[in-house]
Amino acid sequence: MGGWAAAAGIVAAGGGVAAGELVAGFASPSLSPLTAVGGAVIDAVPPGVKDWAVSLFGTADKAALLAGMALVIAALAALAGVLEFRRRFAGSSVVAIFGLAGAAAVLTRSQMTLPALISPLVAAVVAVALLRFLVGRLHGWEDAEDGESVAAAGSRRIFLQAFAITAAASAAGGVVAGIWRGAAAAVSEARARIGLPVPASPAPSIPAGAESGVAGVTPIVTPNRDFYRIDTALSVPAVNPDTWVLKVTGMVAREVQLSFSDLLAKPLTERHITIACVSNGVGGDLIGNARWLGWPVRDLLAQAVPQPGADMVLSRSTDGWTAGTPLEVLTDNRDALLAVAMNGEPLPLEHGFPVRLVVPGLYGYVSATKWLTELKVTRFADDAGYWTPRGWSERGPIKISSRIDVPRSGRPANPGSVVFAGVAWAQHTGIRAVELRINRGPWKEAELASGISVDTWYQWKLAVDLTPGQYEVQVRATGLDGRPQDETSRPPAPDGATGFHTVRVDVKS
């Protein structure tokens, strides 16, 4: 009976989760028990664990977290089922405790409202009721086993019917909840109806010499579907552009509010800009280059007129995430944008639709706020972005770096001329040179493509004659300011990884 008791616990918990998500669709579309618990977990994990998860799962870290949560919930639900079967209300107490934990998680989220607290409580009540119902039928089966076989068969049939109906209802509730909570579908339709304006300042054409022409090298412009996504949003926020408002608050002479239609009516700028995640390890792929369309942030801040003493802008996402960006970076001559489009189309939902920040030269954790809703002009002494209290540095300028894309490490190569190629970046500075060395020998300068601008990465290539054997190949870059890439190997925390990307190539005999 223990196996059936565990299964009853899992089905009961599934029904409770489905009920909670369904109620959240009515009472709190932006916050559900699952997203609240997942967000609380993301907030609680140390930066080192976050880096490990990103390095292991990459952009699938959210799916991995959801899968892990599902496994934990199933394990605890199975335990609750067994405990309830052995002792009345023992398993129900476990379920109730986790219902309260869900409510506590809701209280920690910035989207918290009183209606949002209803859904985890409903989830707990439904799960307890279903658990008591199923375990009661299971006890009836157990009691009948000691009597006539006909009675036992009837009690078994009653339990199995109740189990099947409950499982089917839980699954159906989950599907309905998913559909009901699919506000992203409606937002996707609104996104599809948006007509992007012609930029007042179009992006310069990509120079003919910006690409190395080597197969396998990362494209100079990253397609939207391949662009990395790293953020703390367990589910992608669905923000209606018709009701979206950006507020400029804090240390300003006048507060400003901007609607999406207001933003589209501004003289927009289009630029290719490479952005990177601070969790990008040496040789990693948490970096991408896109053609962004948006309004310069400095023009918006000029309307608000920051007060003397202000040195930071705290940008806030609709899900509560924040980034602290130096005010000087948002008001100088760089193309820091309130971006509305990416590679010729409105921002994809997962990349911040309807509006996000794009700031050349800074890691995303201090600049690239998605689903933007507020810019608070303030001071570093008074406010901090999401990751700074968690041990990351305050300002986060991107470090100069380079990467070997081909040949891949460990791949065999034919003897003779072996072409190495990849990308290098020093956003808002530009790359002057890229060099390779073989087996720690002398550095050889690679052929550097012209690039698009100092705010994007550059492609490079170098053909090297190699005889059969094993080779260690390293790459380094030097910026237009003469600053060389740091050779010291350091992890991403607290302000970005350093070191030379190294590949090992076996040249066949």
N, C-alpha and C positions, 0 to 999 in steps of 0.2 A: 504493500500500500504506500510505502514511502515514495516510490517513484511517481505515483499518481498524485500524491500530496504536493510534491515539488512542482509537477506540471500544473496543478491547480493554482499554486502560488504565482507561477509565471503568467498564466492566463489572466488571473485576477489583476496583477500589476499592469499587464498590457491594457486591460480594460480601463483601469484607473488613469494611466497615462493618456490614452485616447480621449477619455472624458475631459481631462484637464486641458489638453490641447484644443479640444472642440470648444470648451467654455472660453478659453483664452481668445479664440477667434471672434467671439462676440464681445467679451468684456475688455480685452486688452490685446488688440491685433499686433502691437509692436513688441509684446513681451509674453512669453509662455513659460510654464515650469521648466521645460527642457532647456530653452535658451537661457533662462535665468541661472539654472544650475551649471550649465556649460560655461556661461560667462563668469560665474563665481570661481569655477575651477581654473579657468584661464587667468583670472586675476591673482589667484592664490599661488600658482606654481612659481617657483624661483626662476630667475632669468636663465640659469643654466639648463633647467629642464625644458624651458621653452626653446632654447637653442638646439637642444638634443632632438626635440620633436620636429623642428623645422628641418634639421639636417637629415633626419631619418625619413620623414614623410613628405618634405617639401610643401608644395601648395595643397597637398591632400591632408594637411594636419587637422582640418576641421572634420573631415570624414573619419579620420582615425579617432578623434576625440568622441564623436558620436557613436562609433562602433564600440569604443571602450566603455562609454556610458551604458550602452545597451547590454553589454556583457555583465557589467557590475549590477545593473538593475535586475537582470535575469537571475544572477547568482543569489542576490539578496531576496528576490521574490521566491525562489525555490526554497531557500532556508526558511522564509516566513511560512510557506505552505507546510513544510515538515513540522515546524514548531507548533503551528495552529492545530495540526492533526494530533500531535502528542498531548498538547495542553491548550485548553480553551483560552482564547484571547492572547496567547503568547505571540503568535504570528501577527495578529492584528495590531499588537503594540509596536512591532517592528515597522509595519506599514505606516502606522500613525506617526511614528518618529520621523520617518523619511518624508512624510507629507509636511510636517512642520519644518523640516530642513529645506524643502522646496519653497515654503513661504518665506523662510529666512533669506534664501537666495534672492527671491523677488525683491525683498526689502533693500538689498544691496545695489540694485540696478538703477541707473539714472532715469529709466523710463517708468519707474515704479509709480503706480497709482493705486488707490484703494480697490478699484475693481480688479486690478491685476492679482490681488491677494486671493481672490475667489477661486481661481483655477487650481492652485496646488491643494487647497482644502477640499475642493470637489474631487480631485484626483484621489486623495487619501480616503475620503468617505466611500467613493465608488469601489476602490480597490478592497477596502475592508469588507464592504457588503458582499462583493463577489467572492472573496475568500471564505467568508463565513458560509455563504450559500453552497459553494462547491465542497468545502470540507464537511459540511453537514451531510450532504449526499454521500460522500465517501465513507463517513462513519456508518451510514445506513447500510451500505454495501458490506462493510466489515462485520457489522452485527449480524447480517443475514447469512454470512458465510458459516456461522456456527449452527444454523438451522437447516431447513429443507433446501435442496438444490434449486427447486423452482423459485423459492423466495430469493435465494442468492442471485439467481440469474435476473430476476426482476429488478432487484436493487442495483445490480451492476449496470443493467440497461438504463435505469433512471439516472445514475451518475454519468454514464457516458453520453447520454442525450444532453444532460445539463452542461457537461463539459464542452461538447461540440457546439451547442447553441451559444454558450458564453464566449468561446473562442471566436466563433463567426461574428458575433456582435462586436467583440473587441476589435477584430480586424476591420469590420465595416466602419466602426467608429473612427479608427485610425485613418482610413481612406477619406472619410467625410471631413475629418479635422484637417487633413493635408489639403483637401480641395478648398475648404473654407478659409484656411490660413494662407491660401495661395494668392495673397494680394499682389505678389510679384507678377502674376499673370496680367492683372489689370494695369499695373504700372508699366509692364512691357508693351501693352497696347498703347498707352499714352506716349511712351518713348518712341514707338514706331510712327506716331503722327507728327512728331516734331520735325519742322523744317529748319535746318541750320542756316543761319545768315552767312552771307559772303563776308569773309574777314576783311576788316579795314586794313590790316597788315598781314598779307598772306605769307606763308612759310616760303623761304627761298627754295628754289629747286635743288634737289639732291645733285651735287656735282658728279660728273661722269666718272671721276676717279675715286669716288667714295667707297667703292666696293672692290675687294681684292680679286674677285673672280674665282676663288678657290671653293670647290664643292665641299659642303659640310660645315663651312663657317656660319656662325650665327648671322641671320639676315640683318642688314643695316637698320631696317625698321621691323620691329617685332609685331607680328599679327596679333590682333586683340585676343584671339582664342589661345595664343601661346604665352601671353603676358603673365608674369608671375602675380600671384595674389597672396599676400600675407597681411592679416589683420586679426583683430580679436572678436569679430562678429561671427557668432556660431551659425546664425542664419543671415542671409543677405537682407539688409533692411530694404523695405519696399516704400519708397518715398514718392508721393504724388507730386509731380512738378507743378500742378495747378495750385497746390496749397503750400508749396515750399517757400520759405522765407529765410533769408540770411540777415542776421542782426550784427551790427558792429557796436560793441558796448565797451565799458571800462573807462580808461583814462583818455577820453576824447572830448573835444569841444562840443560836438553834437553827435548823438547816436543816429545811426543810419539803418534803414531797413530796405531790403532789396528782394523783389519777387523774381521768379524765373523769367517771366516775360520782360521785366525791367532789364535783367542781365542780357538777354538775347538782343535787346535793342541797343546795347552799348557798342562802341567801336571795338570789335574783337580782334585779338592778335592770334596768329597761328604760328607755332614753332615746333621743331623737332627737339625733344628734350629727353635725355636719359635719366631714369630714376633708379634707385637701388635700395634694397632693404639692408639695414645694419646687420641682420643675421646672415648675410651672404658671406660664406666662408671663402677662403682663397680658392679660386677656380670655380666658384659656385655660379648658379644660374638665377639667383634671385635679383635680377637686374634686367631692364628692358628699355628699349628706345621707341618712342611713339611720336606721332604728329598730333599735338594738342591744340585745341582751340579754346580760347578763354579771354577774359578781361583782366588786364594787369591789376594785381592786388594793390599796387601803389596808387592807382587812380581812385580806388574805393577808399583807401585810408586817407588820401588827400581830402576827400569830402568830409570825413569824420574829424580830421585835424587832431592827431595825437598830441597829448599834453607833454610838457617838459618833464623829464624823469622817466618816462615810459621807455622800456627797452625790449619788451617781448610782446608777442601776440599769441594768446592761447586760443587755438582753433578747436572747435568742438564738433563732434559728429552727432548725428541724430541718435546713435546708440550710446552716447555718453563718453566715447573715447576722446582723448584730448592730446594735443601736441603743442609744445612750446617752441615758437620760432623767433629768432632774433628780429626785432623790428627793423633793424638796418638792412637785413637781407630782403625784406618785403618792400622796402622803399627805395632801394638802389636801382641801378640800370638793368639788372637781370630780368629775365622774362618769367617772374613768379606770377602764375595765372590762377584765376578762378575758372578752372577748366570745365567746359560743358560738352566737349567732344574729343574723341580719340580715334585717330586714323580715319577721319572723314565721316564718322557716325557718332550719334549721341553716346555719351559714356555708357558702356555696359553696366548693368545693375551691380555686378560684383566688383566693378572698378569705380563705384562711387556715384552712380546716377542719382540725382540730376547734376550735382556740382561737387567737385573735389578741388583740393589744392595740389598744385604741381610747382615745386620750387627747385630750380637748378642748384646743384652744389651741396645739398643737405640730404642725409639719409632720411628715409620715409618716416621714421618714428618721431622726428621733430619737424615734419613739414607736410607730409602727403596725406592729410586728413581727407577721408572719403565721406560721402553723404553729409557734406558740410552744412552746418546750421548756425554757427556763431563764430565771430572773431572778437575776442576780448583783448583790448589793448591794456597791458598791465606791465608788471616788472618781474624779472626772474626772482627777486627777493620775496615776492608776494605769492607767486603761483608757480605750479610745476605741471608739465605734461604727464600723461599716463605712465610712461616708462621711467622717468627720472627718479621718482621715489623708489623704484624697483632696482636701482643700482646702475642705470645707464647714464652716460654723460649728459650734460645739460644742453649742449649745442649741436653736436653731431655733424660736423663737416665731412663730406665724403673723402675718403683717402684714395690717392692715386693707385691704380691697380691694373693688372693685365692678366690675360687668360689664353691658354692654348686650346683651341677647339679641335684642330686636326694636326696629326693623327691622335686618336684617343689613347689614353694611357693603357698599356698592356696589349694594344693591337699590334699584330705583326706588320712589318713593312718590307718591301722588296729592296734589295741593295741598289745603290746608285743614288740618284737625286731624290731625296725625300723632302716634300714640301710641308713646312710647318706654317700654320696660320691661326689667327684668332682675333681677339678684340682687346683694346686697352681704353681706359677712361680716366679722366680727371675733370669732372664736370665743373663748368664755369672757369676752367683754367686752360684746358686743351692739352694735347699730347705733342711733344716735340720729337721723341724717338722711342723706338721699341727695340730691344736687343735680346738675343738668345745665346745661351752657352750650353755646350755639350760636355757632359761628365766633368763639370766644374772647371772647364778650360776657359780660354779668353772669350769675351763677349763679342758677338757678331751682330752688326746692325741690320735690322729687318727693313723691308720695303714698307713704308707707312702710307696707307691710303690717305687721301685728302680729307676725309671726314665731311661732316655736314656743318658743324659749328663747334665751338669750344664747350657747348652744353650737351654734346652727344659723345658716344663712344666712337672709336676709330678702329677700322680693320687693318690688319698687317699680315705680311707673309714673308717667308724666307726659305729658299731651297738650299738644302745641305747635302753634300755627297757623303754617304755612309756605307761602310763595308759591313759584312755580316758581324753581328755581335749585339750586346745589350747596351743601351744608352739611357742616361738620365739627362733630360732636357729641361732647362728652366728659362723663364721669361721675366723681363723687367721692363718698366716704362719710366720715362722722364717727362715731366710736364713742361709746358711752354715757359713756365716761370723758373725752369732749371732745377726744380725739386725732384729728386729721384725717388723711386719706389722704395719703401722700407723693407729690408731683407729679413728683419727679425720676425719670427713666426709667433703670431699672437692670435688668440681666439676673437670672435666678434665682440664679446662683452669686454669693456663697457662702451667702446666708441668705434668699433669696426675692426675687422680682421686685417692683419698685415702678413707679409711673407711672399716669397716667389712661388708662383704656380709651377709645379713640377710634374712632368709625365715621364713614363718609362716606356721605351720603344725597343722591341726586339726585331732586328733586321735579319731576315732569313738568309741562310747560307745557300 
